[in-house]
């Protein structure tokens, strides 16, 4: 009788541990990973586009479908691709310059590029020929943005003003109402009427009338803002802080939420899909991070490597990525799901 009781007791202990131990452990794992960066890159394929060479790449732009790409080299030329980055052509007509930023129309035919301590250049034929837009002046251009049709342009002068153009760059207006600041990055809605710009060591500023007037988005605070991106209607804005967090606004900048789930980093560039649901962000001297659910979860793109990522773009559906490594190669990424 004692032996039977002992056997039944052992079986009871085994059954109890099987019911409690496994599910509790699995539940704990799920809970701790829902708000952390996913360390897997299995859903993405990244390719180093070595045909373009290893250069001081510092900016890249894309057509909406990700087929046409344009990238600029600091102290070099502009390069374009018409096959999603598989092959590249050097656009020497624009000259070898201190290119700092480049923007593209949705179809990739109209390009606008800014020179640090120089002029803004525009092209209406996918980069074959270029025009120096001297009316904007020779300035410390840091960033340039374009409407989807390439008609409306906006550019920032680091230590100066924001400038806008409504005629593809032929004439420019200094938007003095925003003030002279350490402007670092600017983003535009698809129609060019809504703009957002970041002041490094200051606030985020937003405009709803093509730059005529601006509002400081003080709720986001004073930060070392490095990059900003916008959904097509500018409802969703995403801004990145160098040595800080990524911030997201879903109401055109009125309120902001720090994405503490992805952590702090030397964020250098950020991009979003037109609908504002897919994001891609780069860390200078680190990894690329992507999100497909409006920032709820992030994937560390370890397959792309830890590099001096300077700029990143993604296609309209968030399935194609292109990023540049300063002092390295251009990389393209494709979502496998």
N, C-alpha and C positions, 0 to 999 in steps of 0.2 A: 504493500500500500504506500509506504514511504517512497519507494522507487518510482511508482506511478506519479505521485505528487511532484517529485523532483523533475521528471521528464516534462510534465505539463507546465511546470513553472519555467523551465528553460525555453520551451516553445513559445510561451507567452512573452518572454523577454525578447526573443528574436523577432516575433511579429510586431511588438511594440516599436522596436528600433527600426524596422523596415518601414513602418507607417509614418514615423515621425522624422527620422533622420534625413532621408532623401528629399522629400518635398520642402522641408524647412531650409535645407542648404540651397536648393535650387531657387527658392523664393528669395533668399538673401542675396544671391548673385544678381538676380533680375533687378532687385531694388537698388543695389549699389551701382549698376551700370546704366540706368535709365538717364541719369543726369551727367554722365561723364563722356569724354571723347572716345568714340569707337576706334580701337587701334588697328582695325583691319582695312586693307585696301583691295580686297578680293573682287569687289564689284567694279573696279576701274582698271583700264589698261593705259599705261603711259609710255610714250615713245620720244626719245631724244631725236630731234630733227637735225641731224649732223650736217645735212647738205647746206644749211644756212651758215655753218661755221660756229666756232666758239668766239663770242664777242661780248662787248659791254652792252648787252641788251637791257633797255630800261623801260620800254613801253610796248604794249601790243593792243591791237584793235581787231574786231571781228565783224563780219556781216551777221545778220540775224540767224542764218542757218549754219554758221560756222565754216562755210566753204572758203570764203575769201578772208584772208588774214593780212595784216600789215604790222610790221614791227620796226622799231627804230633803235639805232645804236648811238650811244653817247660817244661822240668823237668819231663817228662813222657814217654809214649810209642808211637809207630806209630800204627794207626788203618786203616783198609781197608774195603771197601764195594764193593760188586759185583752186587748190585741191586739198584743203584742210591741213596744210602744212607738210605734205609729202615732199614737195619740191618748192624752191624759193628763187625769186629773181631780184637782183639788186637794182634799185631805182636810182641810178647815179645822177639823173637829171636834177634832183633836188640838192645835190652836193653832199659833201662830207661835213657834218656839223655837230654841234653839241645838242643833238635831239633829246628832248626830255619827255615829250608826251605826244601821242597820236590818237586820233579818233576817226571813226568810219560811219558812213551812212548805212542803213539796214541792208542795202544791196551790194555794198562794198565798192561802189563806183566813185563816190566822193570821199576824199580823205583830207584831213586837216592835221598838220603837225606843228609842234611848237619847239622853238630853239631856246635853250637857256642862254640868256644874254644874246639875243638875236631877234629874228622876225618869226612870224607865223607864216607857214606855207600851206597852200591848198592845191588839190588836184581834183579834176572832174573826170578823169579817165583812168581810174584805178592805180594812179601813181606813175603813169608813163610820162606826163609833163606836170610841171609845178609852177605856181605863181607865188612870189614873195609878196605878202600883204603888208606893205610898208606903212599903210595908213594907221595901223595899230601901234606902230613904233617898235623900236628895238628895246626889249625888256627882258626881265628875268622870268620868262614864261615857265611855269611849273606844271600846268595841267590844262587840257582842252577837252571840251565835250561837244557833241553834235546831236542835232535832232535826227530823227530817223530818215528824213529826206535830204539831210546835209545842208539845208538852207540856213537854219539858225545855229550859230556857234557861240560858245562861251568859253573864255579862257581866263586864267588867273595869273597875275604878276606877283611873284613872291616879294613882299615888301612894298607892294603898290596896290593897284585897284583891280577890280573885276572888269573885264571887257566883254561886250556882246556884239554880235553881228546878225543881221536879219537878211543878208544877201550873199550867203556862202563865203563871207570873209572879205568882200570888196570894201566895205566900210565898217568902222567899229565905233562903239560908244563906251566911254569910261563910266562905269556905274559907281560914281563917287559916294552915293548914299550908303553903300556898304562899308565905306571907310578904307583907308590904306592899312593893310594888315599882312601878316605872314601867311598868305593864302597858299595852300598846299595842293588841294584837289577840288574838282568841281564835277557835278553830275547834272544831267538834263533829262527831263521827261521826253517822250517820243515826239511830242509836238513842239518842244522847245520853250513852252510857256512857263514851266515850273523848273526852277534851278535850286541846287543845294551846294554849298561850298563850305570847306573847313579851314579854320584859322589855326595854324600850329601854335599851341600855347594859348589858345583863345576859345571861342565858341563855334558852334555850327550855325550857319546862316542859311535862310531859305527865302526864295522869291516865288511869287505866283503870277508875276506879270512880266516875264522875260527879262528880269533883272532891273527893272525900273526902281523898285523899292525892295528892301530886305528886312527880315526880322531875325534877331538873334535868338536861337533856340537854347535859352539859358537852362532849361530843365536837364539838358545833357551834361551841363557843367563845363568848366574850363579844363581842357585836356590837350595833350600833344597829338591832335588829330592828324592822321597821316593820309587817309583815303576815304572817299565816300562814293556810294553808288545808289542808283534809283531804279524803281520799277518803272514801267512805261508810263504810268499815270502819276508817278511820284507819290503815291500813297504810302508805299513801303520805301523807307530809306535805311541804309545800313552804313555805318561809319566805323572806322577802325582807329584805335589809339596805339601809337608806338610805345611799347613797354606798358601796355594797359589792356583793356577789354575791347571786344566788339560790341557795338550798341545797335539796337534795332528800333525803328519807329514804324508803327502801322497806321499813323494818322498824320502823315506829311510833316513830321517833325515836332508836333506839339508835345508829345511825351516819348520817353526813350527807356529801353530796358537793356541793362548790361547783361551780356551773355556769359555769365560766370561759369556756365557748364563747359565752355571750350577753354577757359583759362586765360591768363594774360600771356602776352608775347610781343615780340617786336613786329607787330602787324605792319605790313607795308602796302598791300593792295587788296581791294575787295571788289567783288562783282556779284551781280544778281541777275536772275532770269527776268524777263519782262513782267511776269505775273507776281514777282516778289516772293516766290516759294523756294527757289533753289539759290544757294549762295556758294561762293568760292572765295577763300581768303588765303593770303600768303604771309609767311613769316620770313623776314630777312635773316638768313643764317639758321633756318629751320625747315619746317614742312609746309605743304599745302593742306588746307582743311576744307572739306566740302560738307554741305548740308542740303538735304532734299525735302526737309519738312519745316521750312521757315525758321530754322535755327534751334529746333527742339533737340536734335541730336546732330553730332558732327562726326565725320570720318577723317582720320589722319591718313593722308595719302603717302604712306611710307614707301610705296613702290616708285614714287617720283624722286625720292631721295631728299636729304636735307641739304639745301642749297641757298644761295643768295637770291631768293625769289624777289623780283622787283615789280612785276605786273602780271595780272591774270584777267582773262575774259572767258565767258561761256556763251554757248548758243542759246537761242530763244527757248528751247525745251530743256536746257540744262543737261544735255547729253554729251556735248562736245566742249572740251576745255583747251585753252592754250595759255601757256605761261612762259615767262622769260627769266633766265638765270643770269644775273649780272656777272660777266666774266666766264659764262658757260654757254649752254645751248638753249634753243627754244624747245619746249616740250609740249606735246599735245596729249590730251587724255580723252578717253571714250568710256562712257558708262556702259556696263555690260548687262544692265537690267532696265 
